[in-house]
Each structure stands twice: as C-alpha cells, then as structure tokens.
Amino acid sequence: MTAPIATVSESREVRGLNLIAAHSHIRGLGYDLATLEPKPSSQGLIGQEKARKAAAVILQMVKDGKIAGRAVLVAGPPSTGKTALAMGMAQSLGPDVPFTMLAASEIFSLEISKTEALTQVFRKSIGVRIKEESEIIEGEVVEIQIDRSVSGGNKQGKLTIKTTDMETVYDMGTKMIDSMTKEKVMAGDVISIDKSSGKITRLGRSYTRSRDYDAMGADTKFVQCPEGELQVRKEVVHTVSLHEIDVINSRTQGFLALFSGDTGEIRSEVRDQINTKVGEWREEGKADIIPGVLFIDEVHMLDIECFSYINRALEAELAPIVIMASNRGSSRIRGTTYRSPHGLPLDFLDRVVIITTQPYSREEVSQIIAIRAQEEEVDLSPDALALLTKIGQEAGIRYASNIITMSTLLSQKRKAKEVSINDVQRSYLLFYDPARSEKLVSDAERQFISDEGLVSFTANGNVEAFIVEIPAKLASKALSIVKPIFPNDRSLSFSHLRRVCTLSHLPVDLAWRRDYNSNGLATVFLLVPNGPVPWIKICQTFAAHINEPGLPRCFNAVVPRYAPMSAEQAVLWTERYWPTTYNPASQQLQDAPPLNQLRRVQTELDSIHTVEYMQLARVAAMEASCRGQGRAVGAVVVNPKTRQIVAVAGDARWWADTYTRPFNQDVTGEGRPEHHALMRVVAMVANKELRRRLVVGSHTRFALTCQQSPAGQPLTDIEAVFAGDTEELPASPPSPASPALPGQGPTSPKNVAESLAANFEANMTLGTRTPSRQEGYLCSGLDIYMTHEPCVCCGMAMIHSRFRACVFEKRSPGSGGLTARDDVNSLGYGLFWRRELNW
C-alpha cells in the first residue's frame, strides 16, 4: 500500500528562549561598511562615535585576517558602553569568526590553574576552517512513496528526485524515511543528501512551486532547481575552534567517553600534536586558521601572573585578538604593591592599543532608554521617559534599564497600557541605586557589620542602656546609691526619660525579656547608662542594699538619646522603648534641625539657579587664585526673594597694602583670616547697607568706613562688577586709590568683568547688581554660596550675620566648622545647627 507524504502530523511550533538580556538590543557596531564611519544611531548603539570607529577599523582588519596577537583596551567610566561595544563587534564578526567573552574573575578556579584557564579561552578564540570533499545527492523532490506493512514490519519507500537534466528513483529504508519525516520533506522541496552519513538537508522550495500558496509560510525560501548530475562532489567547510579539537582528542575513547564529562586540564603534549597536525593541514590547503577575538571584561581583576602569561601568549604563532575593558583609573596591580593606570602593568600597557569611551549626553541616554523600552515591548509616557533619562544620567544606564522592568510590573498591576511617571517614581523609591546605597551605608555605618565583625543594633538617635530590677523599697534612694559610681558626664543625659518605672509601665518588648519570678515581691526597674560603668560594678553596688535572692537583675535595652519633639512622639517612645516625658520648655540641644525644615529649605535651594550661583563663585575663586592674593575660594551672596546677586568676593588672605605688608609677612602661611572669602563678602554687604543709610542721611559719622575697610573693597574685576549700587552716594572725601597687588602686573580691563556679568545676566535672567534692602539686619534672609566649607571663624561670622542658608560645594575636613558628622577627618562642630548659637 503506497501513499505520498503530505503532512504526517501537525505539531506545535517549538520556540527558542526569548530572553531579554542587558545587551540583547545590539545587532552590530552600526557603521558604514565602505567608509567605516559610525552612524549616530544604528543597530542598537548610540553615540561613542570615536570609539566605534576605532573598533570598526580593528574589526575590518580581523575580517581581512591581517592582524593577530594584538591587544586592545577599552577604557572609560562605568555606564559608557564598553561591554556594548564588545557585543557590537561580536555581532558584526558573524558566525564564522570565533568570539569568546568572559569576566576576568572566571580565570580563578580551584579545579584548573590560571594559566590553563587562559590557554583554553585563547584556543577557544582561534578557529580552524577545515575543508573536505564529500559526495552528495542534490535535487528537487518529485514524489515520495512509502510502503507500510500491515503487520508493522520495516517501512520501505521510493524517492523520485530530479535536476533540470535528469530524474532518478531511489529506494528508501526505515532510517531514510524517518529522516524525511523529521525534516518534513514534501514534493517540490530542494534537498541535499550526504551519501556517507545519510544526512538530509532541506535547502528550500523550488521556484516551480512558487504558486502553491497553501504550502507557503512566513519564512519560506525559494531556490532554483539544481542543474546537471544528481550525484556531485562538493567541498564542505567546517569551522571549529582549537579548544574543541583539544577536547575531542583528550577524551577517553570507547563507551566510557559518554560519562567522562569535562576533561579538566589538557596535557601540553596533546596540544603540540594538534598544532603540528593543523599546520600540516594548512600547508596542504585542507584548513585555514581564523584568528578570532577574545574579550576580557574587568581586566583589572587579573593578577601579575596572568598579565605575564598574556604577554607571552600574544607573541605566539597562534594567537587571537585580545580586547579588554576596564573602568578603573590608577589602581593597584593584583599580586603586587604597585599602582598603574587601569590596574595593568606598564610593560603590558606598552603593547596595548587604548580606546576611550566618554559619558553619554542627555539626548543619548534618552535614546538608549527608548531602545531598551522598545526591546522589552514597553510603552513609556513622555514624562516617564524624561524621568528615566534623568535617573540614567545620575545613577547609571544599567540602573535605569532595571527600573524599566520594575515600572512595567507596577503598571501591569494597575492594568495600564503604558508606564507613567508615577510608576517610575515608585520603582525609584523601592530600589536603591549605588549612590543612595553608599549614602545609606555612610549614614548608618555602625548598623552594618564591619570588617572586624562589629555591629551596633542601635539607631543613629538611640543609645544602649541597662535596665536594673530592684526591690520597690529601694526606689526612693536607688539613684543616690548608684550615682557615686558614675562619672559626671552630661553627654548622655536621660532627663527626658523616667529613671524608675513599675512592671505595668514597662514596654511589652522589655517585659517578655524579664526572666525573674518575684513571688509576690514588689519590684521596680531602674534605667542607667550602658558604657561608663560595667554591670558587675553596678551589681556589687546594689548587692550591699538588697537581701532578696536573685536581685538585682539586669538586661540591655535601647532608648532614645534625645528628647522627643512632640507629645505624640513621647507617647510612641513610651510604648516602644521606655517611659518618656515631653517638656516643650526644656528641649535638648539637637545636632540637626527637624527633617521637615531641612526638606523645606532643600526644596527652595534645589533649582537651576543654584548651579549658576556656584559657577559664579568658582569664577571669583579662580580670579583670586590667579592673582596670588589668596586660595581658590569664592563666595556669592544672593537675595532669594528677588534672585539678585548682592555681592561677590574671593579669598584674599595673602593680600596686603603698603602699610600692612611688613606685618603680613610675619604671619603664618595661611595669611589673614579676616580676609577669607566669607569675611570679605559680609564686609561688602555691610558696606552696601552703610551706603544706603548714608543716602538717607543717617550714620554720616561712618562715611569714611566704606573706603577704609580693605576687606570690603573689590580687588578683582568680577568683584568690582557686583560691588556697585544703583544710588548715587553723597559727596564725601576722595577715597584712596584702589590697593595695588604686590608683584602683579596690570589688572584686566573693566569691560572683561562687565561682559562676564552680562553673560551671567543672559544665562540666569538675574540683575547683576542690587542695592541693599530697605530694612534688615546685615545678611538676614540672604543666602550664601561658597566653593568650600567655611572655617570655624567664618562659620561664626556667618551665624552672627543671620544668613538664611549656606550652600558649599566641597567640604573642608581639617578646618570646616559647619559639618556635624563626627569622624576622624572632621571637626564635628556642626555650627550650621547649634541651638545654643542660633537661638
């Protein structure tokens, strides 16, 4: 019984893994093949034109087989596309050129040595194109007939196949029929049959069947019917890596080879024999060597021994192109105590071509995030895309890409069609980026386990204490008993906490930790500090006054260090920690203002003008430093209500006029503190206020003060521009000439500073100069922007001047007086919020 094969069964389409990886959107380098010029946006890559062009040049040389045994280093900051560049090169090389990618940490293993691991990845990156001839049958299938036995015996059939010149019928056995069924071969297909192995390859549909629409699919490929003889000899090319040949020849032969698994280290004798054989094939024209690409990410993780091996391996006859990536600057070479650029030895860097990558611009980050969203099939609203772009610039593109996935899940939860800005904000608050994580660890460092294994379970505002259980009859004199053994230290004042409480007032968390059965004895609980005096000494002190067995007893507790800010907070702490009292008239001094006040001021200062004011402070600092009159420190005073600049000053600690120069030479190298930038800018504001009062006819006896105070006089062009008033001053004695700068040439022309001020006015839409306010005490309500944290002396001057806020760019650990953090490198005075100074 015969029947043609049409469709044996209808099976579901087997789909491969469709995973979205970090760089799955990259399809190539995105450059013009003729000119090697990169396109602004192509094949998933954005920007980095110089790096992509350099990679395209190397890629073209690899394809042409002109280079081998070379090393390329892709260096740049994190999130600048180094791995994406390597992925683009891998996609552009094609399947015929070996490409191996690994992280440097993969080299280190307990199973094989470092040199063996490097040898294997080197040989994985070298391809061998083996050429061999085989006899095949190639033609168009005319008809397939299958004879199926009724009794279930072996199947037999006939295959009619033709070319444009001839037609032949072949007998098929069971194995051939199964192969035909597996490949879904039908009449009209052009197939190829290897006579030695029996492998059937379906090449496509014949053009003569192009009108059979019922047999067409979305990926149907049409080919010409072969010409000439059915049986031909063809050259078949196989591309394998040297490592694959090594593994095949090092495995155990026979049945046990099925269970051998990984071969581990391969003997050098096996590799030498393979190199010799491959060399013979190459001379005979049977094989070609294809130098591939080995990409090593985080190459700074390799040690000095690995670099030494790579140095030698690159000089070998069989060597690939080694491309490395690193985001490190000057760092220590692993295995040594030496530091070098990118963590690579200098003699190794001498052999390396370096490609640099630059940070992405805002527009490029936006395009990358849009491509990632398209790859993940996510619809982003314009506001969400803008916020993700900002996050990508500040926290990194990898973090922003991860936020896309999280935001998509949140939008799906509320059954929305696109991701909104609220979804992105929620994801941003739920998942920390590296910068916020570092701040979290820095702010709560004691709560994390350190290298020494130490950890404190108390919060920043909490301290540890002892809870001592004693008989109730000692309650009235408990404090007098224990007070003599404690030092007179007011740093841990417990005045906001009740020193003695009963069991009924003890918080639940502490009550269940009490493991003492009083048997009806009335007891109370005493709170004492933990640290100055050990528990043993406290126990011995109370033991002389207690005759009850098992008492006194002690256990640890955590209590608030500072007084509560409200009655509600006192109630909460009473339930959670220890009975607490709230006294609005007796508030403890705090090291920081209330959080809501901090947030309010931060919101007012968080504007684009803050950056522009700071830029002006930098200009003033640069002029002061270039003139040699002081350090590169600048200060700008701004009226926050009108956004007008009141005064600008640079540091002038080393400036001296003719009269004070001999005295200034005897001072230490830090010069005169009264000429620091903050002191000078306060003097300038005071001079403006004095001039205003002189205009209205008051304070006339201080008319000469405006000209006689050197600290309040402009010394640079930028200071002079912002030092003037709009009002005319009354007639006064002629002012002395502007103080000359010793050892300096002529000052810059006035129009240079005027053009600089005009530039700021155009960029910031601010008045370049403003008169003093009609009412007010010195700098009350004004903001000051500084390049550096002011010293303790300047900090006190700022407090007495009644500034509203101080914004500085860089901390001064050794001399700064505003920082409240108490560590090794900080004074820890916290003058920005000391209630005993500010109120």
JODADA-V876222 format. One line per field, one symbol per residue. ss: DSSP state (A for helix, B for strand, O for the rest). burial: 1 if it has 16 or more other C-alpha atoms within 10 Angstrom, else 0. Layout:
# JODADA-V876222
ss=???
burial=???
This chain:
# JODADA-V876222
ss=OBBBOOOOOOOOOOOOOOOOOOOOOOOOOOBOOOOOOBOOBBOOBBOOAAAAAAAAAAAAAAAAOOOOOOBBBBBOOOOOOAAAAAAAAAAAAOOOOOBBBBBAAAAOOOOOOAAAAAAAAAAAOBBBBBBBBBBBBBBBBBBBBBBOOOOOOOOBBBBBBBOOOOBBBBBBOAAAAAAAAAAOOOOOBBBBBBOOOOOBBBBBBBAAAOOOAAAOOOOOOBBOOOOOOOBBBBBBBBBBBAAAAAAAAAOOOOAAAAAOOOOOOOOAAAAAAAAAAAAAAAAAOOBBBBBOBBBBBOAAAOBAAAAAAAAAAOOOOOOOBBBBBBOOOBBBOBOOOOBBBOOOOAAAAOOBBBBBOOOOOAAAAAAAAAAAAAAOOOOBOAAAAAAAAAAAAAAOAAAAAAAAAAAAAAAAAOOOOOBOAAAAAAAAAAOOOAAAAAAAAAAOAAAOOOOOOOOOOOOOOBBBBBBBBBBAAAOOOAAAAAAOOOOOOOOOOOOOBOOBBBAAAOOAAAAOOOOOOOOOOOBBBBBBBOOOOOAAAAAAAAAOOOOOOOOOBBBBBBBBOOOOOOAAAAAAAAAAOOOBOOOOOOOOOOOOOOAAAAAAAAAAAOOAAAAAAAAAAAAAAAAAAAOOOOOOOBBBBBBOOOOBBBBBBBOOOOOOOOOOAAAAOOOOOOOOAAAOAAAAAAAAAAAAAAAAAAAOOOOAAAOOAAAAOAAAOOOOAAAAAAAOOOOOOOOOOOOOOOOOOOOOOOOOOAAAAAAAAAAAAAAAOOOOOOOOOOOOOOOOOBBBBBBBOOBAAAAAAAAAOOOOBBBBBBOOOOOBOOOOOOOOOOOOOOAAAOAAAAO
burial=00001000000000000000001011111110000111101111111110111111011101100011111111110111111111111111100011111001001100000101111111111111110000011111111111000000001111111110000000010001100110001111111110000001111111100000000000000101110001000000001111101110011000000000000001000010010001101100011111111111111111100110011011000111111111110001110000100111100010010111111100011111111110110111000111111111101110111011111101100000011110110011000010000000000001000000000001000011111111110010010000000000000001011011100001100100000000000011111111000010011011000000001111001111111100000110110111111100000100100000000000001000000011111111111110111111111111110011111111111111000000010000001111111111111111111111110000010010011001111111111111111000000000000000100000000000110111010001011111110000011111111111111111111110111111110011101111110000011111111100000
